[in-house]
């Protein structure tokens, strides 16, 4: 697990997080981890494993155009 150090965190925020941790999670670390996981849940991270998911996408979508050729108008 990685370590993150927050040096300029507002003390009031720390108190609120500790309060939430007491209610919902056994430790402050687990509460902060839960918050960060929820915030980043829907963000796609490009990795070596998923880098090629879009290969062939252009050919399947735009490359499959069957109508009149698309022309770019001059500026």
C-alpha positions as CSV (number, residue, x, y, z in Angstrom):
1,X,0.0,0.0,0.0
2,X,1.2,3.5,-0.8
3,X,1.7,6.2,1.8
4,X,0.2,9.7,1.4
5,X,1.2,12.5,3.7
6,X,-1.1,15.6,3.9
7,X,0.8,18.4,5.6
8,X,-1.7,21.2,5.1
9,X,-5.0,19.5,6.0
10,X,-7.3,21.8,7.9
11,X,-7.6,20.6,11.6
12,X,-11.3,20.9,11.5
13,X,-11.4,18.5,8.6
14,X,-9.3,16.1,10.6
15,X,-11.7,16.3,13.5
16,X,-14.7,15.6,11.2
17,X,-12.9,12.7,9.6
18,X,-12.1,11.3,13.1
19,X,-15.7,11.7,14.1
20,X,-16.9,9.9,10.9
21,X,-14.4,7.1,11.5
22,X,-15.7,6.5,15.0
23,X,-19.2,6.1,13.6
24,X,-18.7,4.2,10.4
25,X,-15.2,2.6,10.4
26,X,-12.8,1.2,13.0
27,X,-9.9,3.6,12.1
28,X,-9.4,7.0,10.6
29,X,-7.2,5.4,7.9
30,X,-10.1,3.2,6.8
31,X,-12.5,6.1,6.6
32,X,-10.1,8.2,4.5
33,X,-9.4,5.2,2.3
34,X,-13.2,4.7,1.8
35,X,-13.7,8.3,0.9
36,X,-10.9,8.3,-1.7
37,X,-12.1,5.0,-3.2
38,X,-15.6,6.4,-3.6
39,X,-14.3,9.6,-5.2
40,X,-12.1,7.8,-7.7
41,X,-14.4,4.9,-8.4
42,X,-15.5,6.0,-11.9
43,X,-12.2,7.3,-13.1
44,X,-10.5,5.2,-15.8
45,X,-6.8,4.6,-15.2
46,X,-4.9,3.6,-18.3
47,X,-2.7,0.6,-17.6
48,X,-0.8,-1.8,-19.8
49,X,-3.6,-4.3,-19.3
50,X,-6.4,-2.0,-20.6
51,X,-4.3,0.2,-23.0
52,X,-5.4,-1.7,-26.1
53,X,-9.2,-1.8,-25.4
54,X,-9.9,0.8,-28.0
55,X,-7.8,-0.7,-30.8
56,X,-9.9,-1.0,-33.9
57,X,-12.5,1.4,-32.5
58,X,-12.0,3.9,-35.4
59,X,-12.4,1.3,-38.0
60,X,-15.5,0.0,-36.3
61,X,-17.1,3.4,-36.0
62,X,-15.9,6.2,-38.3
63,X,-14.1,3.7,-40.6
64,X,-17.4,2.0,-41.3
65,X,-19.1,5.1,-42.8
66,X,-21.1,4.0,-45.9
67,X,-22.6,7.3,-47.0
68,X,-21.1,10.0,-49.2
69,X,-17.5,10.8,-48.4
70,X,-17.0,13.4,-45.6
71,X,-15.3,16.5,-46.9
72,X,-13.5,19.0,-44.8
73,X,-14.3,22.6,-45.7
74,X,-11.4,25.0,-46.1
75,X,-11.0,27.7,-43.5
